[in-house]
């Protein structure tokens, strides 16, 4: 069994419609390569807390639908990552 060590690294932000700037509720945010995720609240904001050390060793990727952001998060650091989504 692999031990997962939580840290106090956090990622937070919001998701908006690129065309209108409107905040989007109900958008899934996933830390790629993990099962860690969140869904934006009614005001389009999300937060991922106490991210495991294993997910911070290399550049991680966050995804909101098909948009990607690189995160070089470190232990004991809080970072803001915002997304703008376009309609297909």
N, C-alpha and C positions, 0 to 999 in steps of 0.2 A: 504494500500500500504506500502510495506516494504522499508524503506530508506536504500540506499546503500551509504556508506561513503568511498570515495576513499582515498588512502593514498599515500605516496611516496615510497612504497615498490615495488621493481622490481625484476623480475627473467629474466636472460638472459643465453644464452649458444649456443651450437652447437650440431648437430646430425651427426654422422659419421657411415660409414659402418664398422662393427667390423673386418671383414676379411681384408679389404684393407686400412682402415683409411681415405678413401675418404669422404669429406663432402657431405651430401645429401640435395639437394634442394627439396622443395615442401612437406616436412613432417609436418603433423599437430601436434601441441602441445596444450594440453588442461589442464586447471586447473580443476581437478576432482571436481564434485559437483557444478560447475558453468557453465556459458556460455562463460567464458573468454578463449580465445585461440589465437593462432598465427600459421603462416605457415613459415617454414624456407625459407630464401631468396636464391638467386642463389649461395651463398657461404656456405649454410647449417647452417646459424645462425638465431636465433629468439630472441625476447624480449617481455616480458609481463610487462606493465607499470601500475603504480598507482593502484595496486591491492586493492580491497575493504577489509576493516577491517574484515568483516564477514568471508572472506576466510582465514584469518590469525589466527583465534582464536584457532584452533587446527591444528594438522599436516595435511597439504594439500597434495594431490598427483598430480603430473604432469604425463602425459602419452605421450609417443611418440609411436604410434602404440601399441604394447603389452608390451613395456618396461615401468617400473614405477620408479619414484624417489620420495623419501620423502622430503618434504620441511618444515622446521620449521621456515619459514620466519617471520619477525616481522615488525611492523610499522617502516617506515623510514630506511629500510635496503634494500640493493641490494645484490642479491645472484646469483652465477653462478651454473647452473645445466646442465651438458652435458650428452648426450645419445650416446650409441653405439648400433646399430641395426644389427641383423643377418637376413639373408635371410632364409625364411621357406623352 
